[in-house]
Amino acid sequence: MKLNLLSSLLSKLPSKKLQRIKLPRIKEMLLPVVLSLSSISYAQPVNIQPVNTQPLCCDKTANGVCVQPMPARPSQSRVSEAGRYGDLYKRMDKLDTGNCAHAYYLHKTQAWLNLSRDLYHEGDGTTAVNAAYDEAEKLIKALEDGKTPSLETILIQDAAKLRPDLWQIAADRKSTPALLSSAAREVAYCEVYLVRAGHAQTNLGAKARVEPLIGMAQDICHAAKDKSPCPVVALPVAPIIASVPVAPPPSAVAPRAIPVVSSFTLGADALFDVNKAALKPAGKAKIEAMLASLKSVTYNKIIVTGHTDSDASEAYNQALSVRRATAVKVYLVSKGVDSKVVEVSGMGEKQPVAENTTIQGKAQNRRVVIQVLGANR
């Protein structure tokens, strides 16, 4: 088979070149190539998958099917450090069940493992190699335990946080499931590439190594930014039912939960400083007061939507509204609300409730709306 392949390659060469090169020399030049090709072609079959031309989207609310491919991992026969990395690959395979909620974390696990192995082969020292490996293992362990891993990306070994604009792209995509699930791979690699560039800046001090890494991070971060969000199926809102005195049911019958739908509109000026997304003490107090009024409610879903006035550009207002809604979610979670029931979105300047031509109207448009769907305990 190898000789036939070699003869085929020789037949492709122009006859004039063959006259100038001795045949033994030609065979000596081409034989390593033939051996390499044959080892790939015959030692291990290559499984070529058809190109998927459908929009990639892993949002379960869209169609219930995870169609975004999970991380491509090397076959076990090609993993040189099988004892260490191979074990994690096997654990990833067990978790790769097509669950859309796992897509970002599995891609991020793969990105951390890639970083760990690259640093290992570059002789970068065990500290950084182990730190990247540990981040991958933490994600796998959390998923194995049925927990939702943190979305936070650790800066290993005091890596510098370079390019805040690229970090902000990743943060914006992680602000809602619809935005994250359509760009799970790009966001995961965007963050880990930025960590790698920051590690090189802090620990290696080589500009020639940092700039190419920043370039790769920029490309994939912008790819994440350009991805369209997954379509979200609108959930029917239950009608508001006023509380009325109800006679106690017989002891043998369990009490029926009363649906609750509440909507709270909080003025952004009370929650945030101008053009900021960090909650002020007064804003935190308003959220705490809202939670206190809902003590008897079991939350099924909390929808937090940010809105702005029309000052600044539409793109800036959209991003600001998402950041502010996300800040409210983070504070709700810090007060004991389950993060899984809280959804955030930003409408920017698209849904004004007053004219944007007056100071008073703009103030009314700068707001955060919190809708609570649940039932009385």
VENNOR-V314940 format. One line per field, one symbol per residue. phi: phi as a letter, one per 40 degrees, with the letter a starting at -180 (. if undefined). psi: psi as a letter, one per 30 degrees, with the letter a starting at -180 (. if undefined). burial: + if it has 9 or more other C-alpha atoms within 8 Angstrom, else -. A space follows every 10 residues. Layout:
phi = ???
psi = ???
burial = ???
//
This chain:
phi = .ccccccccc cccccccccc bcddcccccc ddcccccccc cbcadccccc ccccdcabcc ccagbcbccc dcbccccbcc bdcbcdcccc ccdcccbgcd ccdcccccdc cccdcccccc ccgchcccdc cccccccccc cccccgbccc ccbcccffcc ccfdccccdc cccccbdccc ccbdcccccd cccccccccc ccbbgbcccc cccccccccc cccccccccc cbcccccccc bccbcbcccd ccbcccccdb bbbbbbcccc cbcdgbbccc dccccccccc cccbdcbccc abbbbcbbcc cgcccccccc ccccccccdd cdccchcccc cbbbabbfcc bcbacccbcc ccccccabbb bbbaacc
psi = eeeeeeeeee ffkkeeeeef kkeeeeeeef eeeeeeeeee efejkkjjkk kjflkkkgjf feggkjfkkl kkkllefgjf heedeeeeee eeeefiggje ffeeeeeeee eeeeeeeeee ffhflfeeee eeeeeeeeee eeeeggljlk fkjkjkhhkk ilifeeeeee eefffleeee ffheeeeeee eeeeeeeeee eeffgjeffe eeeeeeeeef eeeeefkklk kkkkkkkklk jkkkkkkklk ffkkkkkkkk jkkkjkkfff ellkglgkkl eeeeeeeeee eefgegkkke kkjkkkllag laleeeeeee eeeeeeeeee eeefggkkff fkkllkfbgf ikflkgflee eeeefjlkkj kkkakk.
burial = ----++---- -------+-- -----++--+ +--++--+++ +--------- ------++++ -+--++-+-+ --------+- -+--+++++- ++---+-+-+ -+++++++++ +++-+++-++ ---+---+++ +++-+++-++ -++------- ----++--++ +----++-++ -+++++++++ ++++++++++ ++++++++++ ++------++ +-++-+++-+ +++++---++ ---------- ---------- --------++ +----+++++ +++---+-++ --++-++--+ ------+-++ ++++++++++ ---+--++++ +++++++++- +++------- +++++++++- -+---+---- ++++++++++ ++++++-
//
